[in-house]
Amino acid sequence: MDQAFIQTTEELTELFRFDGGGCPEGSAEYLCSAKDVGLESHLVCLEEHPFECKFAVSFGLRHFCHCTHRVHIAKYMKM
């Protein structure tokens, strides 16, 4: 992973650390795979085993991430 990306993500991790939300590891190296599809507070989960994450919500054949920390990072970084 690109070092600048890791540093920026870690800075955002600190910036958005609020309300007890956040990815389990809390580090850019362990940031889950998710994609912003325009929903306000959810991302499409791209993890291989989403059912292992407490922030994954199943809807039909897809899983969505509702981790406030991860959603804010995706929205802020447009990824």
C-alpha positions as CSV (number, residue, x, y, z in Angstrom):
1,M,0.0,0.0,0.0
2,D,1.3,3.5,-0.8
3,Q,2.9,5.2,2.2
4,A,1.2,8.5,1.5
5,F,-2.2,6.8,1.4
6,I,-1.5,5.0,4.7
7,Q,-0.4,8.3,6.4
8,T,-3.5,10.2,5.0
9,T,-5.8,7.4,6.1
10,E,-4.2,7.2,9.6
11,E,-4.7,11.0,9.9
12,L,-8.3,10.6,8.9
13,T,-8.7,7.7,11.3
14,E,-7.7,10.1,14.2
15,L,-9.9,12.9,12.8
16,F,-13.0,10.7,12.6
17,R,-12.5,8.8,15.8
18,F,-15.8,9.6,17.5
19,D,-18.9,8.0,18.9
20,G,-17.3,4.7,19.5
21,G,-17.5,3.8,15.8
22,G,-14.5,2.5,13.8
23,C,-12.9,-0.4,12.1
24,P,-11.9,-3.1,14.6
25,E,-8.1,-2.6,14.1
26,G,-8.3,1.2,13.8
27,S,-5.3,1.3,11.4
28,A,-4.9,2.1,7.7
29,E,-3.1,-1.2,7.2
30,Y,-6.3,-3.1,8.3
31,L,-8.8,-0.8,6.7
32,C,-11.6,-3.0,5.3
33,S,-12.5,-3.1,1.6
34,A,-15.6,-1.1,0.8
35,K,-17.0,1.0,-1.9
36,D,-19.1,4.2,-1.8
37,V,-22.2,3.8,-4.0
38,G,-23.9,7.1,-3.0
39,L,-25.7,5.9,0.1
40,E,-25.5,8.4,2.9
41,S,-24.5,6.2,5.7
42,H,-23.5,2.8,4.2
43,L,-20.9,1.4,1.8
44,V,-21.0,-1.8,-0.2
45,C,-18.8,-4.3,1.7
46,L,-16.1,-5.9,-0.5
47,E,-14.6,-8.2,2.1
48,E,-14.4,-11.9,1.3
49,H,-16.1,-12.8,4.7
50,P,-18.3,-9.8,5.6
51,F,-20.3,-11.9,8.1
52,E,-17.3,-11.8,10.4
53,C,-17.5,-8.0,10.8
54,K,-19.8,-6.5,13.4
55,F,-20.5,-3.5,11.0
56,A,-21.7,-5.6,8.1
57,V,-25.4,-5.6,7.3
58,S,-26.9,-8.2,5.0
59,F,-29.4,-7.0,2.4
60,G,-30.4,-9.5,-0.2
61,L,-27.2,-10.9,-1.8
62,R,-25.1,-7.9,-0.7
63,H,-23.5,-6.8,2.5
64,F,-23.2,-3.2,3.5
65,C,-20.9,-1.5,5.9
66,H,-22.4,0.9,8.4
67,C,-19.2,1.7,10.3
68,T,-19.3,5.5,10.7
69,H,-15.5,5.6,10.7
70,R,-15.2,3.7,7.4
71,V,-18.0,5.6,5.8
72,H,-16.5,9.0,6.6
73,I,-13.1,7.9,5.3
74,A,-14.7,6.7,2.0
75,K,-16.7,9.9,1.6
76,Y,-13.8,12.2,2.5
77,M,-11.3,10.4,0.2
78,K,-13.9,9.7,-2.5
79,M,-13.1,6.0,-2.6
